[in-house]
């Protein structure tokens, strides 16, 4: 077997192993990014729900023509 062929096969094997390592790392990073995004979305949905509920309380306060001050924020509004 020619010497250049041995070097080429070694280089190709090293490149393939490097590529497979990169793919495995990329998939694990992608999974952690997805998990963080899902956690963040759940938190934003929770906050949006609280804000929407408070808006309804304020609208009722206004529509029934109650005097100021506005109803206080809910206990967990800023959590």
N, C-alpha and C positions, 0 to 999 in steps of 0.2 A: 504494500500500500504506500503510495507516495506521501512524503512528509507534509506537503501542503494540504493534503486531504485530511490528515489527522488533525492538523491545526484548525481547519475549517469545521470539522465535526465537533471539536472541543468548543470552538467559539459559538457554534449554533446551539449546542447543548446548554452552555452558560447563558446565552440569550433567552432560550426557552424557559429555563429555571427562573431567571430574573423576571420574565414576563408573567409567569404563573404566580410568583410571589407578589408582584404588583397587583394582579387581579384579586388574589385572596385578601390583601390588605384593603383594596378599594371596596370590596363587598362588605367587609366588617365596618369600615368607616361609613359606608352608605347606610347600613343598618342602624348605627348609632345616631346618624343624622336624622333618619326617619323617626326614631324613637323620641329624640329631642323635639322634633317638629310636632309630633302628635301630642306630646305633653304641653307644648306651648299653645297649640290650637285648643286643647281642652281647657286650659287656663283662660284663654281669651273668650271662649264660649261661656264660661262661668261668669266672667266679669260682664260680658255683654248682657247676659240674662239678668244679673243684678241691676245693671243700669236701666234696662228696659222696664223692669218692675218698678224702679224708683220713678221713672218718667211717667208711668201710669198713675202712681200716687200723686205726683205733682199735677198732672192733668185733671185728676178728680178734684184736687184742692182748688184749682183755678175754675173749673166748670161749675162747682157748687158755690162759687163766689165767696170763699172763705177769706178772711183777712190775713195779712202777713203776721207772723213769719211763716215761711214754707215748712212743711213737715221735715223733721230731721232726717239725716241720712240713715239708712239701715245700719245695724251694728257691724255687719261684715262687708260693707260696701267697698272699703279700700284694701281688703285682704287679697 
